[in-house]
Amino acid sequence: MMTDFSLPSRRLPAEWEEHDCVMLAWPHELTDWNYMLDDARRCIASIVRAISGRECVLLVGPADLCLESVTAEGFDPKRVRFLDIPTNDTWARDFGPITVETPSGMRPVDFKFNGWGLKFASNHDNLINRRVASAGIFRNSLDNRLNFVLEGGSIESDGCGTILTTSECLLSPNRNGQWGRKEITAYLQTVLGADRVLWLDHGALAGDDTDSHIDTLARLAPHDTIIYVGPGEESDPDHSSLVAMREQIASLTTAGGNPYNLIELPLPDPVYDEDGFQLPATYANFLVSTDAVYLPVYGQPKKDLLASQMLKIVYPDHEIVSIDCRALIRQHGSLHCVTMQLPKGTVKDIENGYWK
């Protein structure tokens, strides 16, 4: 039975639209980074420095475990604001607010975060958006949608009414198991203001804890473009699934009924953890701002360069900023996973790209 979620007109901005700031979380001893904390902090610091050279950063974490190391990095306080908030981990893409444009302005939506289908602890991370709101950071009140599990990495928006997602993730029984595809489609159309939802039924990366988040596989881009991960060598365990995903993407059409422009990213050579298990390295896990694309790279010069060149085709006026994310991939995520953009008009106390 369908449910009526009627709301005023809404729009989910595209990532490449202007931001107020980008949210990240600082690693600490009580996260899974504990065994490699220095490496994790160096990687996050490199991302913060790259982003804060162009726009503001909101950095969250428990002060008693983070503030000394954050201070030691010497971030520009006019660009980077630290907020004392308990955290379980650092994956801001998935616990951070998903911000929609409404008739009354930008409004952050607070969906339930349950550790990617009850895989990991999330008691602190599920409260982060409410704690950020309580600190007076947002211009408008949170839209409470805690009846629905949704991670930012599981959806892509073109800013014009199309959302791209995967059935493997959104239909996971440990997220919203009581809802089917039609009900979830209707919910996303109304709460996020989508005209249509495109579902990918294929695609996976070995070692992915997220149940095939779309931001590891395929990304919407300007001018009716989809950037996707290629299938790599036949010997790769995900080859056949990624071939099927490529075929399905090629069958998708724009709102106007035309084929999408398709750009294929290379699949990185396999990266393994200390126990020999393959990790989900992907060039699709990039972050876009109005003038830069922050690209995760993995110490594979030819493929790192090729990924940069392919993104330059799509974003010719952007600087492609490559950041070594081999530390992040050891915990099964990458650059996009640790960042969440807050669109222009979402955050208070920012003027001309600086915190007051």
ZADO-1210 file (C-alpha; in nm, 4 decimals, padded with zeros to 6 digits):
<atoms>
<atom x="00.0000" y="00.0000" z="00.0000" code="MET" pos="1"/>
<atom x="00.1408" y="00.3366" z="-00.1006" code="MET" pos="2"/>
<atom x="00.1777" y="00.6119" z="00.1555" code="THR" pos="3"/>
<atom x="00.1094" y="00.9809" z="00.0970" code="ASP" pos="4"/>
<atom x="00.4150" y="01.1910" z="00.1895" code="PHE" pos="5"/>
<atom x="00.2846" y="01.5194" z="00.0458" code="SER" pos="6"/>
<atom x="00.5203" y="01.8122" z="00.1086" code="LEU" pos="7"/>
<atom x="00.5769" y="02.1552" z="-00.0460" code="PRO" pos="8"/>
<atom x="00.7957" y="02.1706" z="-00.3568" code="SER" pos="9"/>
<atom x="01.1528" y="02.0571" z="-00.2928" code="ARG" pos="10"/>
<atom x="01.4774" y="02.0071" z="-00.4860" code="ARG" pos="11"/>
<atom x="01.7902" y="01.8095" z="-00.4039" code="LEU" pos="12"/>
<atom x="02.0842" y="02.0199" z="-00.5307" code="PRO" pos="13"/>
<atom x="02.3598" y="01.8652" z="-00.7372" code="ALA" pos="14"/>
<atom x="02.6939" y="01.8286" z="-00.5642" code="GLU" pos="15"/>
<atom x="02.8665" y="02.0604" z="-00.8115" code="TRP" pos="16"/>
<atom x="02.6476" y="02.3537" z="-00.7065" code="GLU" pos="17"/>
<atom x="02.7883" y="02.6135" z="-00.4663" code="GLU" pos="18"/>
<atom x="02.8561" y="02.5044" z="-00.1065" code="HIS" pos="19"/>
<atom x="02.8650" y="02.6890" z="00.2239" code="ASP" pos="20"/>
<atom x="03.1098" y="02.4328" z="00.3595" code="CYS" pos="21"/>
<atom x="03.2018" y="02.0648" z="00.3660" code="VAL" pos="22"/>
<atom x="03.1593" y="01.8500" z="00.6786" code="MET" pos="23"/>
<atom x="03.4214" y="01.5971" z="00.7909" code="LEU" pos="24"/>
<atom x="03.4867" y="01.4073" z="01.1156" code="ALA" pos="25"/>
<atom x="03.8288" y="01.3817" z="01.2781" code="TRP" pos="26"/>
<atom x="03.9600" y="01.0288" z="01.3552" code="PRO" pos="27"/>
<atom x="04.0265" y="00.9409" z="01.7204" code="HIS" pos="28"/>
<atom x="04.1304" y="00.6523" z="01.9428" code="GLU" pos="29"/>
<atom x="03.7784" y="00.5148" z="01.9870" code="LEU" pos="30"/>
<atom x="03.7209" y="00.4687" z="01.6132" code="THR" pos="31"/>
<atom x="03.8292" y="00.1797" z="01.3922" code="ASP" pos="32"/>
<atom x="04.1245" y="00.3994" z="01.2938" code="TRP" pos="33"/>
<atom x="04.2957" y="00.3401" z="01.6280" code="ASN" pos="34"/>
<atom x="04.5481" y="00.0894" z="01.4904" code="TYR" pos="35"/>
<atom x="04.6555" y="00.3331" z="01.2154" code="MET" pos="36"/>
<atom x="04.5525" y="00.6661" z="01.3645" code="LEU" pos="37"/>
<atom x="04.8483" y="00.8727" z="01.2415" code="ASP" pos="38"/>
<atom x="04.7996" y="00.7570" z="00.8815" code="ASP" pos="39"/>
<atom x="04.4263" y="00.8277" z="00.8974" code="ALA" pos="40"/>
<atom x="04.4787" y="01.1742" z="01.0417" code="ARG" pos="41"/>
<atom x="04.7381" y="01.2627" z="00.7803" code="ARG" pos="42"/>
<atom x="04.4957" y="01.1623" z="00.5050" code="CYS" pos="43"/>
<atom x="04.1997" y="01.3510" z="00.6532" code="ILE" pos="44"/>
<atom x="04.4243" y="01.6533" z="00.7132" code="ALA" pos="45"/>
<atom x="04.5300" y="01.6521" z="00.3468" code="SER" pos="46"/>
<atom x="04.1642" y="01.6520" z="00.2436" code="ILE" pos="47"/>
<atom x="04.0787" y="01.9334" z="00.4868" code="VAL" pos="48"/>
<atom x="04.3694" y="02.1434" z="00.3598" code="ARG" pos="49"/>
<atom x="04.2744" y="02.0914" z="-00.0040" code="ALA" pos="50"/>
<atom x="03.9095" y="02.1800" z="00.0503" code="ILE" pos="51"/>
<atom x="03.9703" y="02.4702" z="00.2893" code="SER" pos="52"/>
<atom x="04.1891" y="02.6354" z="00.0281" code="GLY" pos="53"/>
<atom x="03.8661" y="02.7009" z="-00.1616" code="ARG" pos="54"/>
<atom x="03.5764" y="02.6839" z="00.0846" code="GLU" pos="55"/>
<atom x="03.4943" y="02.6401" z="00.4523" code="CYS" pos="56"/>
<atom x="03.5162" y="02.3104" z="00.6404" code="VAL" pos="57"/>
<atom x="03.3079" y="02.2006" z="00.9407" code="LEU" pos="58"/>
<atom x="03.5109" y="01.9447" z="01.1358" code="LEU" pos="59"/>
<atom x="03.3361" y="01.7411" z="01.4075" code="VAL" pos="60"/>
<atom x="03.4666" y="01.5115" z="01.6793" code="GLY" pos="61"/>
<atom x="03.4907" y="01.4735" z="02.0585" code="PRO" pos="62"/>
<atom x="03.7152" y="01.7527" z="02.1854" code="ALA" pos="63"/>
<atom x="03.8838" y="01.5423" z="02.4554" code="ASP" pos="64"/>
<atom x="04.0029" y="01.2956" z="02.1898" code="LEU" pos="65"/>
<atom x="04.0535" y="01.5248" z="01.8898" code="CYS" pos="66"/>
<atom x="04.1211" y="01.8876" z="01.9776" code="LEU" pos="67"/>
<atom x="04.4936" y="01.8586" z="02.0496" code="GLU" pos="68"/>
<atom x="04.5668" y="01.6823" z="01.7208" code="SER" pos="69"/>
<atom x="04.3338" y="01.9150" z="01.5266" code="VAL" pos="70"/>
<atom x="04.5083" y="02.2178" z="01.6780" code="THR" pos="71"/>
<atom x="04.8490" y="02.0706" z="01.5928" code="ALA" pos="72"/>
<atom x="04.7514" y="02.0685" z="01.2245" code="GLU" pos="73"/>
<atom x="04.7299" y="02.4489" z="01.2302" code="GLY" pos="74"/>
<atom x="04.4197" y="02.4740" z="01.0133" code="PHE" pos="75"/>
<atom x="04.3092" y="02.8288" z="00.9304" code="ASP" pos="76"/>
<atom x="04.0302" y="02.9030" z="01.1847" code="PRO" pos="77"/>
<atom x="03.8656" y="03.1339" z="00.9318" code="LYS" pos="78"/>
<atom x="03.8240" y="02.8363" z="00.7014" code="ARG" pos="79"/>
<atom x="03.8003" y="02.5375" z="00.9395" code="VAL" pos="80"/>
<atom x="03.5651" y="02.5306" z="01.2386" code="ARG" pos="81"/>
<atom x="03.5895" y="02.2454" z="01.4901" code="PHE" pos="82"/>
<atom x="03.2729" y="02.1357" z="01.6726" code="LEU" pos="83"/>
<atom x="03.2888" y="01.9212" z="01.9886" code="ASP" pos="84"/>
<atom x="03.0585" y="01.6262" z="01.9104" code="ILE" pos="85"/>
<atom x="03.0902" y="01.2546" z="01.9998" code="PRO" pos="86"/>
<atom x="03.1425" y="01.0298" z="01.6966" code="THR" pos="87"/>
<atom x="03.1659" y="00.6578" z="01.6252" code="ASN" pos="88"/>
<atom x="03.3587" y="00.7012" z="01.3031" code="ASP" pos="89"/>
<atom x="03.4460" y="00.9393" z="01.0196" code="THR" pos="90"/>
<atom x="03.2042" y="00.8643" z="00.7343" code="TRP" pos="91"/>
<atom x="03.0321" y="01.2028" z="00.7137" code="ALA" pos="92"/>
<atom x="02.8775" y="01.1256" z="00.3749" code="ARG" pos="93"/>
<atom x="02.6490" y="00.8733" z="00.5363" code="ASP" pos="94"/>
<atom x="02.5570" y="01.0288" z="00.8713" code="PHE" pos="95"/>
<atom x="02.5665" y="01.3927" z="00.7575" code="GLY" pos="96"/>
<atom x="02.2559" y="01.5904" z="00.6597" code="PRO" pos="97"/>
<atom x="02.1106" y="01.5577" z="00.3118" code="ILE" pos="98"/>
<atom x="02.0121" y="01.9150" z="00.2318" code="THR" pos="99"/>
<atom x="01.7128" y="02.0066" z="00.0162" code="VAL" pos="100"/>
<atom x="01.6030" y="02.3375" z="-00.1281" code="GLU" pos="101"/>
<atom x="01.2525" y="02.4342" z="-00.0108" code="THR" pos="102"/>
<atom x="01.0325" y="02.7416" z="-00.0590" code="PRO" pos="103"/>
<atom x="01.1661" y="02.8685" z="00.2768" code="SER" pos="104"/>
<atom x="01.5325" y="02.8063" z="00.1945" code="GLY" pos="105"/>
<atom x="01.7849" y="02.5271" z="00.2333" code="MET" pos="106"/>
<atom x="01.6760" y="02.2685" z="00.4891" code="ARG" pos="107"/>
<atom x="01.8954" y="01.9843" z="00.6210" code="PRO" pos="108"/>
<atom x="01.7136" y="01.6524" z="00.6354" code="VAL" pos="109"/>
<atom x="01.8052" y="01.4136" z="00.9176" code="ASP" pos="110"/>
<atom x="01.7548" y="01.0541" z="00.8087" code="PHE" pos="111"/>
<atom x="01.8249" y="00.7576" z="01.0335" code="LYS" pos="112"/>
<atom x="02.1784" y="00.6191" z="01.0170" code="PHE" pos="113"/>
<atom x="02.2054" y="00.2605" z="01.1422" code="ASN" pos="114"/>
<atom x="02.5637" y="00.1691" z="01.0565" code="GLY" pos="115"/>
<atom x="02.4975" y="00.0518" z="00.6989" code="TRP" pos="116"/>
<atom x="02.2273" y="-00.1963" z="00.7881" code="GLY" pos="117"/>
<atom x="02.3280" y="-00.2691" z="01.1490" code="LEU" pos="118"/>
<atom x="02.6849" y="-00.3701" z="01.0582" code="LYS" pos="119"/>
<atom x="02.8620" y="-00.1211" z="01.2878" code="PHE" pos="120"/>
<atom x="02.7930" y="00.0923" z="01.5947" code="ALA" pos="121"/>
<atom x="02.6151" y="00.4189" z="01.5106" code="SER" pos="122"/>
<atom x="02.4735" y="00.5475" z="01.8413" code="ASN" pos="123"/>
<atom x="02.6806" y="00.8685" z="01.8274" code="HIS" pos="124"/>
<atom x="02.6832" y="00.9168" z="01.4506" code="ASP" pos="125"/>
<atom x="02.3031" y="00.8961" z="01.4322" code="ASN" pos="126"/>
<atom x="02.2866" y="01.1994" z="01.6668" code="LEU" pos="127"/>
<atom x="02.5432" y="01.4191" z="01.4907" code="ILE" pos="128"/>
<atom x="02.2982" y="01.6196" z="01.2809" code="ASN" pos="129"/>
<atom x="02.0846" y="01.7025" z="01.5841" code="ARG" pos="130"/>
<atom x="02.3930" y="01.8084" z="01.7784" code="ARG" pos="131"/>
<atom x="02.5139" y="02.0270" z="01.4921" code="VAL" pos="132"/>
<atom x="02.1665" y="02.1839" z="01.4804" code="ALA" pos="133"/>
<atom x="02.1728" y="02.2398" z="01.8580" code="SER" pos="134"/>
<atom x="02.5027" y="02.4246" z="01.8154" code="ALA" pos="135"/>
<atom x="02.3213" y="02.6781" z="01.5970" code="GLY" pos="136"/>
<atom x="02.5079" y="02.5971" z="01.2765" code="ILE" pos="137"/>
<atom x="02.2098" y="02.5605" z="01.0425" code="PHE" pos="138"/>
<atom x="01.9967" y="02.8485" z="00.9147" code="ARG" pos="139"/>
<atom x="01.6797" y="02.6378" z="00.9209" code="ASN" pos="140"/>
<atom x="01.5566" y="02.3632" z="01.1506" code="SER" pos="141"/>
<atom x="01.6246" y="01.9984" z="01.0769" code="LEU" pos="142"/>
<atom x="01.3612" y="01.8049" z="00.8882" code="ASP" pos="143"/>
<atom x="01.3266" y="01.4922" z="01.1049" code="ASN" pos="144"/>
<atom x="01.3030" y="01.1812" z="00.8863" code="ARG" pos="145"/>
<atom x="01.4339" y="00.9337" z="01.1410" code="LEU" pos="146"/>
<atom x="01.1660" y="00.6836" z="01.0362" code="ASN" pos="147"/>
<atom x="01.3709" y="00.6122" z="00.7220" code="PHE" pos="148"/>
<atom x="01.7292" y="00.4870" z="00.6834" code="VAL" pos="149"/>
<atom x="01.9175" y="00.6742" z="00.4119" code="LEU" pos="150"/>
<atom x="02.2898" y="00.7356" z="00.3669" code="GLU" pos="151"/>
<atom x="02.4215" y="01.0180" z="00.1515" code="GLY" pos="152"/>
<atom x="02.6493" y="00.7814" z="-00.0380" code="GLY" pos="153"/>
<atom x="02.3515" y="00.5807" z="-00.1571" code="SER" pos="154"/>
<atom x="02.1990" y="00.8521" z="-00.3776" code="ILE" pos="155"/>
<atom x="02.3103" y="01.0832" z="-00.6574" code="GLU" pos="156"/>
<atom x="02.1237" y="01.3941" z="-00.7754" code="SER" pos="157"/>
<atom x="02.1575" y="01.5973" z="-01.0936" code="ASP" pos="158"/>
<atom x="01.9827" y="01.8938" z="-00.9295" code="GLY" pos="159"/>
<atom x="01.7078" y="01.8756" z="-01.1912" code="CYS" pos="160"/>
<atom x="01.4852" y="01.6073" z="-01.0452" code="GLY" pos="161"/>
<atom x="01.6709" y="01.2838" z="-01.1221" code="THR" pos="162"/>
<atom x="01.8089" y="01.0595" z="-00.8474" code="ILE" pos="163"/>
<atom x="02.0344" y="00.7605" z="-00.9186" code="LEU" pos="164"/>
<atom x="02.0638" y="00.4779" z="-00.6657" code="THR" pos="165"/>
<atom x="02.1151" y="00.1014" z="-00.6321" code="THR" pos="166"/>
<atom x="01.8625" y="-00.1644" z="-00.5449" code="SER" pos="167"/>
<atom x="02.1239" y="-00.3629" z="-00.3491" code="GLU" pos="168"/>
<atom x="02.1520" y="-00.0809" z="-00.0955" code="CYS" pos="169"/>
<atom x="01.8091" y="00.0803" z="-00.0714" code="LEU" pos="170"/>
<atom x="01.6259" y="-00.2522" z="-00.0731" code="LEU" pos="171"/>
<atom x="01.8537" y="-00.3991" z="00.1948" code="SER" pos="172"/>
<atom x="01.6301" y="-00.5716" z="00.4548" code="PRO" pos="173"/>
<atom x="01.8307" y="-00.4184" z="00.7424" code="ASN" pos="174"/>
<atom x="01.7579" y="-00.0660" z="00.6300" code="ARG" pos="175"/>
<atom x="01.3933" y="-00.0228" z="00.5304" code="ASN" pos="176"/>
<atom x="01.2968" y="-00.3859" z="00.4915" code="GLY" pos="177"/>
<atom x="00.9255" y="-00.3225" z="00.5231" code="GLN" pos="178"/>
<atom x="00.9244" y="-00.1025" z="00.2107" code="TRP" pos="179"/>
<atom x="00.9517" y="-00.2115" z="-00.1519" code="GLY" pos="180"/>
<atom x="01.0888" y="-00.0312" z="-00.4543" code="ARG" pos="181"/>
<atom x="00.7632" y="00.1522" z="-00.5337" code="LYS" pos="182"/>
<atom x="00.7227" y="00.2829" z="-00.1793" code="GLU" pos="183"/>
<atom x="01.0849" y="00.3949" z="-00.1557" code="ILE" pos="184"/>
<atom x="01.0632" y="00.5624" z="-00.4951" code="THR" pos="185"/>
<atom x="00.7522" y="00.7551" z="-00.3858" code="ALA" pos="186"/>
<atom x="00.9188" y="00.8552" z="-00.0588" code="TYR" pos="187"/>
<atom x="01.2334" y="00.9860" z="-00.2298" code="LEU" pos="188"/>
<atom x="01.0298" y="01.1686" z="-00.4903" code="GLN" pos="189"/>
<atom x="00.8448" y="01.3618" z="-00.2248" code="THR" pos="190"/>
<atom x="01.0956" y="01.4107" z="00.0580" code="VAL" pos="191"/>
<atom x="01.3834" y="01.4930" z="-00.1775" code="LEU" pos="192"/>
<atom x="01.1745" y="01.6513" z="-00.4511" code="GLY" pos="193"/>
<atom x="01.2690" y="01.4020" z="-00.7223" code="ALA" pos="194"/>
<atom x="01.0750" y="01.3677" z="-01.0452" code="ASP" pos="195"/>
<atom x="01.2143" y="01.0208" z="-01.1045" code="ARG" pos="196"/>
<atom x="01.4448" y="00.7637" z="-00.9450" code="VAL" pos="197"/>
<atom x="01.6783" y="00.5506" z="-01.1554" code="LEU" pos="198"/>
<atom x="01.7732" y="00.2162" z="-00.9988" code="TRP" pos="199"/>
<atom x="02.0879" y="00.0216" z="-01.0843" code="LEU" pos="200"/>
<atom x="02.0454" y="-00.3504" z="-01.0236" code="ASP" pos="201"/>
<atom x="02.4070" y="-00.4522" z="-01.0898" code="HIS" pos="202"/>
<atom x="02.7503" y="-00.3467" z="-00.9749" code="GLY" pos="203"/>
<atom x="02.9555" y="-00.4208" z="-00.6664" code="ALA" pos="204"/>
<atom x="03.3087" y="-00.3798" z="-00.5377" code="LEU" pos="205"/>
<atom x="03.4877" y="-00.6459" z="-00.3364" code="ALA" pos="206"/>
<atom x="03.5206" y="-00.5406" z="00.0271" code="GLY" pos="207"/>
<atom x="03.2377" y="-00.2847" z="00.0143" code="ASP" pos="208"/>
<atom x="03.0519" y="-00.2668" z="00.3480" code="ASP" pos="209"/>
<atom x="02.7794" y="-00.0371" z="00.2147" code="THR" pos="210"/>
<atom x="02.5849" y="-00.2834" z="-00.0023" code="ASP" pos="211"/>
<atom x="02.6841" y="-00.1062" z="-00.3242" code="SER" pos="212"/>
<atom x="02.6595" y="00.2632" z="-00.2514" code="HIS" pos="213"/>
<atom x="02.6125" y="00.4502" z="-00.5768" code="ILE" pos="214"/>
<atom x="02.9101" y="00.6781" z="-00.5013" code="ASP" pos="215"/>
<atom x="03.1444" y="00.3803" z="-00.5385" code="THR" pos="216"/>
<atom x="03.0017" y="00.2893" z="-00.8797" code="LEU" pos="217"/>
<atom x="02.8411" y="00.5678" z="-01.0838" code="ALA" pos="218"/>
<atom x="02.8014" y="00.9444" z="-01.0527" code="ARG" pos="219"/>
<atom x="02.5694" y="01.1930" z="-01.2168" code="LEU" pos="220"/>
<atom x="02.7474" y="01.4897" z="-01.3737" code="ALA" pos="221"/>
<atom x="02.6603" y="01.8063" z="-01.5685" code="PRO" pos="222"/>
<atom x="02.5266" y="01.7984" z="-01.9242" code="HIS" pos="223"/>
<atom x="02.3386" y="01.4697" z="-01.8874" code="ASP" pos="224"/>
<atom x="02.6517" y="01.2717" z="-01.8088" code="THR" pos="225"/>
<atom x="02.7072" y="00.9576" z="-01.6031" code="ILE" pos="226"/>
<atom x="03.0595" y="00.8745" z="-01.4867" code="ILE" pos="227"/>
<atom x="03.0925" y="00.5087" z="-01.3965" code="TYR" pos="228"/>
<atom x="03.3493" y="00.2475" z="-01.2948" code="VAL" pos="229"/>
<atom x="03.4630" y="00.0242" z="-01.5762" code="GLY" pos="230"/>
<atom x="03.4751" y="-00.3560" z="-01.5357" code="PRO" pos="231"/>
<atom x="03.8542" y="-00.3875" z="-01.5450" code="GLY" pos="232"/>
<atom x="04.0194" y="-00.7199" z="-01.6211" code="GLU" pos="233"/>
<atom x="03.8233" y="-01.0431" z="-01.6576" code="GLU" pos="234"/>
<atom x="04.0182" y="-01.1800" z="-01.3623" code="SER" pos="235"/>
<atom x="03.8713" y="-00.9198" z="-01.1274" code="ASP" pos="236"/>
<atom x="03.6032" y="-01.0753" z="-00.9020" code="PRO" pos="237"/>
<atom x="03.3601" y="-00.7916" z="-00.9813" code="ASP" pos="238"/>
<atom x="03.4117" y="-00.7993" z="-01.3587" code="HIS" pos="239"/>
<atom x="03.0848" y="-00.9644" z="-01.4625" code="SER" pos="240"/>
<atom x="02.8782" y="-00.7510" z="-01.2236" code="SER" pos="241"/>
<atom x="03.0390" y="-00.4313" z="-01.3519" code="LEU" pos="242"/>
<atom x="02.9841" y="-00.5392" z="-01.7129" code="VAL" pos="243"/>
<atom x="02.6141" y="-00.5849" z="-01.6353" code="ALA" pos="244"/>
<atom x="02.6105" y="-00.2428" z="-01.4654" code="MET" pos="245"/>
<atom x="02.7685" y="-00.0803" z="-01.7707" code="ARG" pos="246"/>
<atom x="02.5030" y="-00.2343" z="-01.9947" code="GLU" pos="247"/>
<atom x="02.2237" y="-00.1124" z="-01.7696" code="GLN" pos="248"/>
<atom x="02.3702" y="00.2390" z="-01.7502" code="ILE" pos="249"/>
<atom x="02.3892" y="00.2457" z="-02.1304" code="ALA" pos="250"/>
<atom x="02.0146" y="00.1737" z="-02.1400" code="SER" pos="251"/>
<atom x="01.9205" y="00.4657" z="-01.9150" code="LEU" pos="252"/>
<atom x="01.7757" y="00.7823" z="-02.0646" code="THR" pos="253"/>
<atom x="01.7536" y="01.1421" z="-01.9501" code="THR" pos="254"/>
<atom x="01.4288" y="01.3089" z="-01.8464" code="ALA" pos="255"/>
<atom x="01.4007" y="01.4192" z="-02.2087" code="GLY" pos="256"/>
<atom x="01.4309" y="01.0616" z="-02.3340" code="GLY" pos="257"/>
<atom x="01.7858" y="01.0859" z="-02.4724" code="ASN" pos="258"/>
<atom x="02.0797" y="00.8573" z="-02.3913" code="PRO" pos="259"/>
<atom x="02.3227" y="00.9808" z="-02.1293" code="TYR" pos="260"/>
<atom x="02.6753" y="01.0863" z="-02.2171" code="ASN" pos="261"/>
<atom x="02.8905" y="00.8132" z="-02.0637" code="LEU" pos="262"/>
<atom x="03.2421" y="00.8433" z="-01.9216" code="ILE" pos="263"/>
<atom x="03.4163" y="00.5274" z="-01.8013" code="GLU" pos="264"/>
<atom x="03.6672" y="00.5452" z="-01.5164" code="LEU" pos="265"/>
<atom x="03.9386" y="00.2825" z="-01.4841" code="PRO" pos="266"/>
<atom x="03.9036" y="00.0183" z="-01.2154" code="LEU" pos="267"/>
<atom x="04.2079" y="00.0413" z="-00.9870" code="PRO" pos="268"/>
<atom x="04.4371" y="-00.2579" z="-00.9650" code="ASP" pos="269"/>
<atom x="04.3314" y="-00.4728" z="-00.6677" code="PRO" pos="270"/>
<atom x="04.4246" y="-00.3340" z="-00.3259" code="VAL" pos="271"/>
<atom x="04.4414" y="-00.5770" z="-00.0332" code="TYR" pos="272"/>
<atom x="04.4379" y="-00.5422" z="00.3444" code="ASP" pos="273"/>
<atom x="04.6824" y="-00.6985" z="00.5903" code="GLU" pos="274"/>
<atom x="04.4877" y="-01.0251" z="00.5830" code="ASP" pos="275"/>
<atom x="04.4768" y="-01.0528" z="00.2061" code="GLY" pos="276"/>
<atom x="04.1164" y="-00.9394" z="00.1575" code="PHE" pos="277"/>
<atom x="04.0442" y="-00.7117" z="-00.1382" code="GLN" pos="278"/>
<atom x="03.9461" y="-00.3517" z="-00.0577" code="LEU" pos="279"/>
<atom x="03.6907" y="-00.1404" z="-00.2506" code="PRO" pos="280"/>
<atom x="03.9256" y="00.1064" z="-00.4212" code="ALA" pos="281"/>
<atom x="03.7342" y="00.3235" z="-00.6675" code="THR" pos="282"/>
<atom x="03.7924" y="00.6485" z="-00.8549" code="TYR" pos="283"/>
<atom x="03.4178" y="00.7171" z="-00.8533" code="ALA" pos="284"/>
<atom x="03.4443" y="00.8260" z="-00.4887" code="ASN" pos="285"/>
<atom x="03.5388" y="01.1861" z="-00.5741" code="PHE" pos="286"/>
<atom x="03.3985" y="01.5138" z="-00.4359" code="LEU" pos="287"/>
<atom x="03.2948" y="01.8019" z="-00.6625" code="VAL" pos="288"/>
<atom x="03.2843" y="02.1728" z="-00.5755" code="SER" pos="289"/>
<atom x="03.2163" y="02.4690" z="-00.8019" code="THR" pos="290"/>
<atom x="03.5768" y="02.4890" z="-00.9203" code="ASP" pos="291"/>
<atom x="03.7550" y="02.1684" z="-00.8138" code="ALA" pos="292"/>
<atom x="03.7187" y="01.7920" z="-00.8220" code="VAL" pos="293"/>
<atom x="03.8908" y="01.6118" z="-00.5326" code="TYR" pos="294"/>
<atom x="03.9962" y="01.2738" z="-00.6675" code="LEU" pos="295"/>
<atom x="04.1082" y="00.9793" z="-00.4516" code="PRO" pos="296"/>
<atom x="04.4178" y="00.8073" z="-00.5880" code="VAL" pos="297"/>
<atom x="04.5886" y="00.4861" z="-00.4835" code="TYR" pos="298"/>
<atom x="04.9560" y="00.4970" z="-00.5769" code="GLY" pos="299"/>
<atom x="04.8899" y="00.3569" z="-00.9255" code="GLN" pos="300"/>
<atom x="05.0438" y="00.6268" z="-01.1484" code="PRO" pos="301"/>
<atom x="04.8977" y="00.5226" z="-01.4860" code="LYS" pos="302"/>
<atom x="04.5453" y="00.4601" z="-01.3622" code="LYS" pos="303"/>
<atom x="04.5529" y="00.7578" z="-01.1229" code="ASP" pos="304"/>
<atom x="04.6455" y="00.9805" z="-01.4175" code="LEU" pos="305"/>
<atom x="04.3852" y="00.8242" z="-01.6475" code="LEU" pos="306"/>
<atom x="04.1114" y="00.8807" z="-01.3881" code="ALA" pos="307"/>
<atom x="04.2181" y="01.2448" z="-01.3591" code="SER" pos="308"/>
<atom x="04.2102" y="01.2861" z="-01.7377" code="GLN" pos="309"/>
<atom x="03.8631" y="01.1329" z="-01.7649" code="MET" pos="310"/>
<atom x="03.7258" y="01.3668" z="-01.4976" code="LEU" pos="311"/>
<atom x="03.8831" y="01.6635" z="-01.6764" code="LYS" pos="312"/>
<atom x="03.6717" y="01.5766" z="-01.9804" code="ILE" pos="313"/>
<atom x="03.3571" y="01.6129" z="-01.7714" code="VAL" pos="314"/>
<atom x="03.4757" y="01.9099" z="-01.5647" code="TYR" pos="315"/>
<atom x="03.7021" y="02.1055" z="-01.8044" code="PRO" pos="316"/>
<atom x="03.6916" y="02.4264" z="-01.5981" code="ASP" pos="317"/>
<atom x="03.7666" y="02.2540" z="-01.2658" code="HIS" pos="318"/>
<atom x="04.1036" y="02.1814" z="-01.1134" code="GLU" pos="319"/>
<atom x="04.1430" y="01.8070" z="-01.0580" code="ILE" pos="320"/>
<atom x="04.3031" y="01.7717" z="-00.7136" code="VAL" pos="321"/>
<atom x="04.4417" y="01.4224" z="-00.6576" code="SER" pos="322"/>
<atom x="04.4693" y="01.3075" z="-00.2945" code="ILE" pos="323"/>
<atom x="04.6328" y="00.9821" z="-00.1856" code="ASP" pos="324"/>
<atom x="04.3567" y="00.7842" z="-00.0125" code="CYS" pos="325"/>
<atom x="04.5336" y="00.4544" z="00.0446" code="ARG" pos="326"/>
<atom x="04.4889" y="00.5086" z="00.4188" code="ALA" pos="327"/>
<atom x="04.1115" y="00.5533" z="00.3877" code="LEU" pos="328"/>
<atom x="04.0629" y="00.2465" z="00.1712" code="ILE" pos="329"/>
<atom x="04.2048" y="00.0309" z="00.4514" code="ARG" pos="330"/>
<atom x="03.8767" y="00.0956" z="00.6346" code="GLN" pos="331"/>
<atom x="03.6721" y="00.0281" z="00.3180" code="HIS" pos="332"/>
<atom x="03.5938" y="00.3884" z="00.2224" code="GLY" pos="333"/>
<atom x="03.7472" y="00.6772" z="00.0334" code="SER" pos="334"/>
<atom x="03.7338" y="01.0540" z="-00.0188" code="LEU" pos="335"/>
<atom x="03.3664" y="01.1059" z="-00.0977" code="HIS" pos="336"/>
<atom x="03.2710" y="00.8822" z="00.1943" code="CYS" pos="337"/>
<atom x="03.4393" y="01.1111" z="00.4509" code="VAL" pos="338"/>
<atom x="03.2924" y="01.4374" z="00.3155" code="THR" pos="339"/>
<atom x="02.9431" y="01.5877" z="00.3042" code="MET" pos="340"/>
<atom x="02.8809" y="01.9163" z="00.1274" code="GLN" pos="341"/>
<atom x="02.6384" y="02.1660" z="00.2817" code="LEU" pos="342"/>
<atom x="02.4900" y="02.3715" z="-00.0045" code="PRO" pos="343"/>
<atom x="02.4926" y="02.7496" z="-00.0188" code="LYS" pos="344"/>
<atom x="02.2330" y="02.8909" z="00.2204" code="GLY" pos="345"/>
<atom x="02.2447" y="02.5999" z="00.4681" code="THR" pos="346"/>
<atom x="02.4929" y="02.7298" z="00.7264" code="VAL" pos="347"/>
<atom x="02.5023" y="03.0447" z="00.9403" code="LYS" pos="348"/>
<atom x="02.8082" y="03.2562" z="01.0214" code="ASP" pos="349"/>
<atom x="02.9783" y="03.2237" z="00.6832" code="ILE" pos="350"/>
<atom x="03.0480" y="03.5324" z="00.4771" code="GLU" pos="351"/>
<atom x="03.2435" y="03.5503" z="00.1507" code="ASN" pos="352"/>
<atom x="03.3749" y="03.1969" z="00.2020" code="GLY" pos="353"/>
<atom x="03.4990" y="03.2484" z="00.5590" code="TYR" pos="354"/>
<atom x="03.3645" y="03.1710" z="00.9052" code="TRP" pos="355"/>
<atom x="03.2811" y="03.4829" z="01.1026" code="LYS" pos="356"/>
</atoms>
